């Protein structure tokens, strides 16, 4: 047997082991879709996998499937850009500035809350409090003395709280219609032509290479966004990702959040869980306030601003914006800028906070 067959066998084994989790996610998404819930495939899979995980059952993580899905989502988000985009540059600039100010406020609150209320170390409070970029933040936390269990739990709970909060908060803002629409099989089975399909595949593959070369935060997501956006803005293609793949991407993203709670004894993480929920709600309140403020000042959609200002994660919130038709280009641009700034500043922030703690 050749050496190359072993990776293929391992990949096939991983796929087979993941199938029960995938079927659970599809079933949860399907029930949510039939029930007419907003973001049915994402929230249905998320809720189903979270409940099963918290019951004590350990579900298989999407693993490599999530990496592929991130690239697919990146291509999908790039399709939101078009040649006739005529966004108000002044309003966008003001919104980006408000987003950075809100992010600074979120970081300040998270550091205060983590140190003074939750009792975490400086590094744990910092990495657990970063509003987004869970993959990059976790990698950076590994190289510190941060409590990785608290960091991971806090980010997972925050994403869970944000995704579940999206429908009621958007309805409260009153700037978007969230009624689920029933569509026929022709919609689900629609696929672009061969030429457009090649363009989309190229955007995904070239985007991953570009994202890694540019060292973007979350290169598997934002690299394909840039290439796909360039192809669509230039008018080289107008094709979108088939709806069936969009639904499957939502299912896998929902599962990737829910399975993080697998094997988590609630009695052992009760304090961390409670702190994570309180922190998530507080950061959400900051995002709501900032979104309403920029809407009142510039007329920018409050719903788009909210999804752009919410404290992570970028794949989940950008996918929600795309699925709900809430200016995904606007939302994605804000998350890309925020993650880039945070990744650059985190080492400096850790050194500064450590010096203050020593004093």
Backbone torsions as a table, in degrees:
resi	resn	phi	psi	omega
1	UNK	NA	132.3	-176.2
2	UNK	-72.8	157.3	-180.0
3	UNK	-63.4	-32.2	-178.3
4	UNK	-67.6	-19.0	-178.4
5	UNK	-74.2	-24.4	-178.4
6	UNK	-67.3	-46.6	174.9
7	UNK	-60.2	-37.2	179.3
8	UNK	-65.9	-41.4	179.2
9	UNK	-64.9	-41.9	179.1
10	UNK	-63.0	-40.4	179.0
11	UNK	-64.4	-42.9	-179.7
12	UNK	-64.9	-41.1	177.9
13	UNK	-61.7	-42.0	179.3
14	UNK	-62.8	-41.6	179.5
15	UNK	-63.3	-44.2	-178.8
16	UNK	-62.9	-41.2	-179.7
17	UNK	-68.3	-27.7	-179.3
18	UNK	-80.7	-18.0	-174.6
19	UNK	-55.0	-46.1	178.9
20	UNK	-58.7	-40.1	177.7
21	UNK	-65.0	-42.4	179.6
22	UNK	-62.9	-42.7	179.0
23	UNK	-63.4	-37.3	176.4
24	UNK	-62.1	-44.2	179.9
25	UNK	-64.1	-41.9	178.8
26	UNK	-64.8	-40.7	178.2
27	UNK	-63.7	-44.6	178.3
28	UNK	-63.1	-43.0	178.1
29	UNK	-65.0	-39.6	179.1
30	UNK	-63.5	-42.0	178.1
31	UNK	-63.8	-41.6	178.5
32	UNK	-64.9	-36.7	179.2
33	UNK	-66.2	-44.7	179.1
34	UNK	-64.5	-35.1	179.9
35	UNK	-75.3	-8.2	178.0
36	UNK	78.7	23.6	179.6
37	UNK	-75.4	149.9	173.2
38	UNK	-70.2	151.8	-176.4
39	UNK	46.9	50.9	-169.5
40	UNK	-62.7	-44.8	-174.9
41	UNK	-69.4	-35.0	178.7
42	UNK	-73.5	-55.5	-176.4
43	UNK	-69.9	-35.8	179.2
44	UNK	-62.9	-46.5	178.2
45	UNK	-65.7	-39.7	-179.1
46	UNK	-64.0	-49.0	-177.3
47	UNK	-65.8	-43.3	-179.2
48	UNK	-62.0	-46.7	-177.8
49	UNK	-70.8	-32.7	177.8
50	UNK	-66.8	-45.6	-179.7
51	UNK	-62.9	-43.3	179.3
52	UNK	-66.0	-40.4	179.7
53	UNK	-64.3	-43.6	-179.1
54	UNK	-70.3	-16.9	176.5
55	UNK	-75.2	-8.5	178.8
56	UNK	111.8	-10.2	-179.2
57	UNK	-83.5	135.2	178.9
58	UNK	-94.6	117.1	179.5
59	UNK	-93.6	152.9	179.2
60	UNK	-74.8	132.1	178.7
61	UNK	-72.4	149.2	176.5
62	UNK	-58.5	-26.4	176.3
63	UNK	58.1	-122.9	-177.7
64	UNK	-65.1	-25.8	179.7
65	UNK	-61.1	-34.1	178.6
66	UNK	-65.5	-36.8	179.3
67	UNK	-62.7	-44.7	178.3
68	UNK	-62.6	-42.6	-178.2
69	UNK	-64.7	-36.5	177.9
70	UNK	-60.1	-42.5	178.2
71	UNK	-65.4	-40.2	178.6
72	UNK	-62.9	-43.6	178.8
73	UNK	-63.0	-39.1	177.7
74	UNK	-59.3	-44.2	177.0
75	UNK	-63.5	-41.1	179.2
76	UNK	-60.7	-44.2	-178.6
77	UNK	-66.1	-33.3	178.0
78	UNK	-64.9	-25.4	179.2
79	UNK	-69.5	-13.9	178.9
80	UNK	-74.3	-15.7	177.7
81	UNK	-87.7	140.8	-177.0
82	UNK	-143.6	161.3	-178.8
83	UNK	-60.8	-26.6	-175.1
84	UNK	-97.3	20.5	178.3
85	UNK	-65.9	125.9	-177.5
86	UNK	-131.0	49.8	-179.3
87	UNK	-64.8	149.1	178.1
88	UNK	-73.8	108.7	-176.2
89	UNK	-60.9	-40.2	-179.9
90	UNK	-63.7	-44.3	-179.6
91	UNK	-65.9	-42.3	178.4
92	UNK	-62.8	-43.4	179.1
93	UNK	-61.3	-43.2	177.8
94	UNK	-62.9	-40.0	-179.7
95	UNK	-66.2	-42.0	177.8
96	UNK	-61.9	-39.1	178.2
97	UNK	-65.4	-44.1	178.1
98	UNK	-62.8	-39.1	178.3
99	UNK	-60.6	-44.0	179.5
100	UNK	-65.6	-38.0	177.6
101	UNK	-65.9	-41.8	178.0
102	UNK	-64.8	-38.0	178.2
103	UNK	-63.3	-42.4	177.6
104	UNK	-61.3	-41.2	178.1
105	UNK	-64.7	-41.3	177.7
106	UNK	-61.4	-44.0	-179.9
107	UNK	-64.0	-43.0	179.9
108	UNK	-62.3	-44.8	179.2
109	UNK	-64.0	-44.7	-177.4
110	UNK	-61.7	-40.8	178.7
111	UNK	-66.2	-44.1	177.4
112	UNK	-62.3	-46.3	-177.3
113	UNK	-65.2	-45.5	-178.1
114	UNK	-63.8	-37.9	-178.2
115	UNK	-81.7	-49.9	-170.2
116	UNK	-86.2	-33.3	-176.4
117	UNK	-99.2	-52.8	-176.7
118	UNK	-79.6	-24.2	178.7
119	UNK	79.5	27.1	-179.3
120	UNK	-82.2	163.0	172.3
121	UNK	-69.7	169.1	-179.1
122	UNK	-59.7	-49.0	-177.1
123	UNK	-66.9	-38.5	178.7
124	UNK	-65.9	-44.6	179.6
125	UNK	-62.6	-38.6	-178.6
126	UNK	-67.2	-54.0	-174.7
127	UNK	-71.9	-30.9	176.8
128	UNK	-72.5	-26.2	-175.7
129	UNK	-91.7	-6.1	-179.1
130	UNK	-62.7	124.8	-176.8
131	UNK	-81.0	71.4	177.7
132	UNK	125.9	179.7	176.2
133	UNK	65.0	44.2	-173.2
134	UNK	-59.2	-38.1	-178.3
135	UNK	-65.7	-51.1	-179.9
136	UNK	-65.0	-39.7	-178.7
137	UNK	-65.1	-41.5	179.8
138	UNK	-63.7	-42.2	178.3
139	UNK	-61.7	-40.1	178.8
140	UNK	-70.7	-35.2	-179.8
141	UNK	-67.5	-30.7	179.3
142	UNK	-58.9	-33.4	-177.1
143	UNK	-84.6	3.9	178.3
144	UNK	-117.0	-173.1	177.0
145	UNK	-97.2	23.3	-180.0
146	UNK	-67.4	150.8	174.7
147	UNK	-78.0	102.0	-174.0
148	UNK	-64.2	-29.6	179.2
149	UNK	-66.5	-42.0	178.6
150	UNK	-67.8	-42.5	179.4
151	UNK	-59.2	-49.4	-179.2
152	UNK	-64.8	-43.1	-179.5
153	UNK	-63.3	-43.1	-177.9
154	UNK	-63.2	-44.0	179.6
155	UNK	-67.1	-41.4	-179.6
156	UNK	-63.7	-44.4	179.5
157	UNK	-64.7	-40.7	-179.1
158	UNK	-61.8	-46.9	179.7
159	UNK	-62.2	-41.0	178.6
160	UNK	-60.8	-48.0	-179.4
161	UNK	-61.6	-44.1	-177.8
162	UNK	-63.7	-46.1	-177.0
163	UNK	-65.7	-40.3	178.7
164	UNK	-68.9	-30.4	-177.3
165	UNK	-79.9	-18.5	-174.9
166	UNK	-54.5	-54.0	-177.9
167	UNK	-58.7	-51.8	-178.0
168	UNK	-66.1	-36.9	-178.6
169	UNK	-69.2	-41.8	177.8
170	UNK	-64.4	-38.5	176.5
171	UNK	-64.3	-36.4	179.1
172	UNK	-66.7	-38.4	177.5
173	UNK	-67.2	-29.5	175.7
174	UNK	73.5	25.3	-176.3
175	UNK	-115.3	13.3	179.5
176	UNK	-157.0	145.8	176.9
177	UNK	-95.5	125.1	-174.2
178	UNK	-108.4	9.9	179.1
179	UNK	-64.0	130.5	178.5
180	UNK	-72.6	136.6	-178.9
181	UNK	-101.9	136.4	177.3
182	UNK	-88.5	126.9	-178.7
183	UNK	-124.2	160.4	-177.8
184	UNK	-88.7	179.0	-178.2
185	UNK	-64.1	-30.2	-179.7
186	UNK	-60.3	-35.8	178.1
187	UNK	-67.5	-47.2	-175.7
188	UNK	-67.3	-31.0	-175.4
189	UNK	-94.5	2.5	-178.9
190	UNK	-66.5	134.9	178.5
191	UNK	-136.8	148.2	177.8
192	UNK	-72.8	166.0	179.3
193	UNK	-69.5	171.8	-177.6
194	UNK	-57.6	-44.1	-178.9
195	UNK	-63.3	-45.5	178.6
196	UNK	-66.3	-36.3	178.4
197	UNK	-62.1	-41.1	177.3
198	UNK	-64.1	-39.3	178.3
199	UNK	-61.0	-45.0	-179.3
200	UNK	-66.1	-40.9	177.6
201	UNK	-63.2	-41.0	177.7
202	UNK	-62.0	-41.3	179.8
203	UNK	-60.0	-40.6	179.6
204	UNK	-67.2	-49.7	-176.0
205	UNK	-69.0	-48.9	-180.0
206	UNK	-65.7	-33.8	-179.9
207	UNK	-64.9	-40.4	177.9
208	UNK	-61.7	-45.2	178.6
209	UNK	-61.8	-45.7	-179.6
210	UNK	-63.8	-42.9	-178.8
211	UNK	-61.7	-40.2	178.6
212	UNK	-71.6	-36.9	-179.8
213	UNK	-66.4	-39.2	178.2
214	UNK	-81.1	-6.9	-178.0
215	UNK	56.6	44.6	177.9
216	UNK	-69.8	151.1	169.5
217	UNK	-65.6	131.9	-176.2
218	UNK	53.5	64.2	-174.9
219	UNK	-62.2	-28.5	-179.9
220	UNK	-66.9	-24.0	178.7
221	UNK	-94.2	-55.3	-169.9
222	UNK	-79.2	-24.9	174.6
223	UNK	-62.4	-53.9	175.4
224	UNK	-60.1	-30.8	176.0
225	UNK	-58.8	-47.3	-176.6
226	UNK	-64.4	-46.2	-178.5
227	UNK	-67.9	-45.5	179.5
228	UNK	-62.7	-41.3	178.5
229	UNK	-62.8	-40.2	178.6
230	UNK	-62.7	-41.7	179.9
231	UNK	-66.0	-37.7	-177.5
232	UNK	-80.0	-37.9	177.7
233	UNK	-66.3	-36.1	179.9
234	UNK	-74.3	-12.2	-179.6
235	UNK	82.6	10.5	-179.8
236	UNK	-68.9	-25.9	176.0
237	UNK	-154.0	151.4	175.0
238	UNK	-121.5	10.2	-173.8
239	UNK	-73.8	152.0	175.0
240	UNK	-119.4	167.6	178.5
241	UNK	-70.4	137.3	178.6
242	UNK	-54.5	138.4	-177.7
243	UNK	-54.9	-35.0	179.5
244	UNK	-62.4	-39.4	179.2
245	UNK	-71.2	-35.8	176.7
246	UNK	-60.1	-44.9	179.4
247	UNK	-63.8	-42.7	179.6
248	UNK	-64.5	-38.1	177.2
249	UNK	-62.3	-41.2	177.6
250	UNK	-62.5	-41.3	179.4
251	UNK	-60.6	-47.4	-176.6
252	UNK	-67.7	-38.1	176.7
253	UNK	-65.5	-41.9	176.3
254	UNK	-60.5	-42.5	179.1
255	UNK	-65.3	-38.7	-177.3
256	UNK	-63.3	-24.8	175.0
257	UNK	-83.3	-47.0	-175.9
258	UNK	-63.6	-38.6	-176.2
259	UNK	-70.3	-13.8	179.3
260	UNK	-66.1	-16.5	-179.7
261	UNK	-92.1	1.7	-179.7
262	UNK	-66.0	138.1	179.5
263	UNK	66.8	23.9	-178.8
264	UNK	-102.5	98.7	177.8
265	UNK	-67.3	116.6	-175.3
266	UNK	-61.2	-31.4	-179.0
267	UNK	-67.0	-24.4	-178.6
268	UNK	-89.0	-24.7	-176.6
269	UNK	-117.4	17.8	-176.9
270	UNK	-56.7	-44.5	-179.8
271	UNK	-64.9	-47.7	179.5
272	UNK	-62.9	-37.4	178.9
273	UNK	-65.2	-45.3	180.0
274	UNK	-64.2	-43.1	178.6
275	UNK	-62.3	-39.1	-179.2
276	UNK	-65.1	-40.6	179.7
277	UNK	-65.9	-45.8	-179.9
278	UNK	-61.2	-44.4	179.8
279	UNK	-63.6	-41.7	-179.9
280	UNK	-62.4	-43.6	-180.0
281	UNK	-64.7	-39.5	179.6
282	UNK	-65.6	-43.8	178.8
283	UNK	-66.0	-36.1	175.9
284	UNK	-62.7	-39.5	178.5
285	UNK	-63.2	-38.9	176.9
286	UNK	-63.1	-43.2	179.8
287	UNK	-63.3	-42.0	179.3
288	UNK	-62.6	-44.5	179.9
289	UNK	-62.9	-42.7	179.5
290	UNK	-67.0	-39.7	-179.8
291	UNK	-65.2	-42.8	179.4
292	UNK	-66.8	-37.0	179.7
293	UNK	-64.9	-44.6	-179.2
294	UNK	-70.4	-31.2	176.1
295	UNK	-65.0	-44.2	-179.7
296	UNK	-66.5	-33.4	-175.4
297	UNK	-83.4	-34.2	-172.5
298	UNK	-123.1	-14.4	-176.7
299	UNK	85.1	1.5	175.2
300	UNK	-59.6	142.5	179.8
301	UNK	-52.8	125.9	178.6
302	UNK	-64.1	-34.7	179.7
303	UNK	-66.1	-45.0	179.0
304	UNK	-64.7	-42.4	179.6
305	UNK	-63.3	-39.5	-179.6
306	UNK	-62.3	-48.1	179.8
307	UNK	-65.1	-30.9	178.8
308	UNK	-74.6	-31.3	-175.2
309	UNK	-93.3	-17.3	-178.4
310	UNK	-56.1	141.1	-172.6
311	UNK	-78.6	67.2	174.1
312	UNK	78.8	167.6	-12.2
313	UNK	-87.7	156.7	-175.4
314	UNK	-62.0	-45.2	-180.0
315	UNK	-61.0	-44.9	-175.6
316	UNK	-66.5	-46.3	-176.1
317	UNK	-74.0	-36.4	176.5
318	UNK	-66.6	-38.7	176.9
319	UNK	-65.7	-38.4	176.4
320	UNK	-62.7	-42.0	178.3
321	UNK	-62.4	-41.9	179.7
322	UNK	-65.7	-44.0	-177.5
323	UNK	-66.9	-32.7	-178.9
324	UNK	-93.1	-4.0	179.9
325	UNK	69.3	35.8	-177.2
326	UNK	-108.2	77.8	173.5
327	UNK	39.6	64.7	-177.5
328	UNK	-61.2	-29.9	178.1
329	UNK	-63.7	-41.9	178.1
330	UNK	-62.9	-47.8	-177.3
331	UNK	-64.3	-46.4	-177.9
332	UNK	-63.7	-41.4	-179.9
333	UNK	-60.2	-40.5	-179.8
334	UNK	-66.6	-43.1	-178.9
335	UNK	-67.6	-36.3	178.3
336	UNK	-63.2	-45.3	179.5
337	UNK	-64.1	-45.2	-177.6
338	UNK	-61.9	-46.2	-178.8
339	UNK	-64.7	-38.4	179.2
340	UNK	-62.3	-45.3	179.7
341	UNK	-64.8	-44.3	-178.1
342	UNK	-63.8	-44.9	-179.3
343	UNK	-61.4	-37.5	178.8
344	UNK	-70.0	-36.3	-172.8
345	UNK	-91.5	-19.1	-173.8
346	UNK	-56.6	-46.7	178.7
347	UNK	-59.3	-40.8	178.6
348	UNK	-65.1	-41.6	179.3
349	UNK	-63.9	-40.5	-179.4
350	UNK	-63.8	-43.5	178.6
351	UNK	-63.6	-43.6	-179.1
352	UNK	-64.9	-43.9	-179.6
353	UNK	-68.5	-33.8	179.1
354	UNK	-66.2	-40.0	177.8
355	UNK	-63.8	-42.1	178.8
356	UNK	-63.2	-39.5	-179.6
357	UNK	-66.1	-36.9	179.4
358	UNK	-66.9	-31.8	178.6
359	UNK	-72.3	NA	NA
